[in-house]
Amino acid sequence: MGEEWQGPGGVRVTVVRLTGAHRVWADLAGVRGECAYLVTRGGMLVGRGYYPSVEALAEVVDLAGLRAG
């Protein structure tokens, strides 16, 4: 866990374990499971914030523009 990527415009994508507050926010976004991709820009959630898969993530983030961070 804790893998992180950065993209254009200050976008950050982090793999988070869905426990505690992450579990609550992910549930509100309709995401279930053990982990998810958390997408932020300047500390604010992008879209619904939590995404369960790479496919769902690709709908809001240009994956080609991400670099390991």
N, C-alpha and C positions, 0 to 999 in steps of 0.2 A: 504494500500500500504506500501511499504518499508519492506515487509517480506523478510528475508534473510536466506540463508543456506550456509554452508561451506562444502567443500569436500576435498578429498585427492589431494595432489599436489597444494594446494592453490586455488582451484576452488571456485568461489563464484557465487551463483545464487540469484538474487534479483528480486522481482516483482516491475516493474516500470510503472508509468502512462505514456502513450504515448502522451506527450505534448512537445513543444519546440524542443530542440536538440534530445531528445529521439525519437520524432515523425519522424524527418528527417532520423536518422540512421535506425530506424525500417522500414521505407518506402523503404530505399535502400536494406534492407535485405528481402523485400517482405512481411513484417508482418504488418497487419492492425488490427485495433481495439482500444480499450480504454486502455489496459494494455498488458504487455508481460513479459516474463522471460528474464532477462539480465544475460548472462553468461560471466564471466571474470576470468582471471588468471593473477596475477601480474599487474592488471590494463589494460591488453590487452583483446580484445574480443576473445572468444573461438568460433571457427566456424564462423557462420554469426552473432553471438553475441546476437541476439534477437530471441525468440521463442514464438509462439502464444499459445502453449498448452503443457500440461505435456507430451503428446505422442511425440511431436516434440522434447521436451527437453530430453526425455529418449534416443533419438537416439545419443546424444553427451555426456550425463552425466550419470554416474552410480547413479541412484536415491537412491539406498540402501546405498551408501556411504556418503550421505548428512546428516548433523546435523544442527539443528537450531543455528543460529549465530547471 
